[in-house]
Amino acid sequence: MNAGRGNRTAQSRRYKEKHRVEYYAHAKVYVAVKQGKLKKPTVCSMCGKSGLMMGHHNDYSKPLDVIWVCWECHNNIHKV
């Protein structure tokens, strides 16, 4: 039933070890949103589309300094 679960857990652990700073920055944003310290908008700061937004870090050393963008704009940021 949970045949793939162990593999996902191992992948998650490897990602966390390899990208420690990024992982903790993402986790801090998640917690801040849950606690109400950060407000997650419903409109993209780049294109103005509404919907589900993603937090993008320009600098992982500032974990709560994110710009909120849609999936499409987030992909475009990373293509550059």
N, C-alpha and C positions, 0 to 999 in steps of 0.2 A: 504493500500500500504506500509506504513512504520510501520507495526505492531511491529516488533522486535526492532526498533530503540530506543525506550525509555528504554528498558531493557539493551541494549548495553551501552547506555549513563550512566545508573545507575551502571553497572558493571565497566565501565571505571572510574567513580568517586570513587567507593569503592577501586579499585586497586590503584589509585593515592593517596588516603588517607592512605591506609595500607602500601604502598611501596613508600613513598614520596622521599627518597634519590635515590632509583633506577630509579624512574620515571624522576626525574630531570637530572640524569646522562644520561639517554637515550635521553632526549630532547636536552641536550647540545651537544651531539655527532651529532644528526640530524641537528641542526642549524650549527655547525662547518663544516659539510660536505657540506651543502647547500651554505654556505658562502665561501667555498674553503679553509678554515683554516685547515681542515683535508682532506686527500685524501683517498678515499675508494678504496682499490686495487681490482683487479679481480682474484687474486690468493690467496688461503688459506695459511696462515703462518704455518700451521701444516702439511698438507698433500700435498700441492702443486696443488690441483685441481683448475681449473678455473671455474668461474661462479659468482653467487650472493654471496657476503660475508656479514657476520654479525659481528658487533663489540661486543667483550666480555670484560666485566670489571672484573678484578681480585680484584679491590678495588674501590668501589663506591665513596669514598672520593676524588678520582682522576678521575673526569668524562671524561677527554679527553685522558686518558691513557688506550687505548683499544688495544686488539689484534684482527686482522681481520681473521675470520675463516669461513669455509663453514658450512652449516646447520648440516651436519653429525658430524663434529668435535665439533661443539658447543653443540650438544646433548651429545656427549661422555664426554665433560668437565663436564657437569652437572650431569652425571650418577655417577661420582666418589664420 
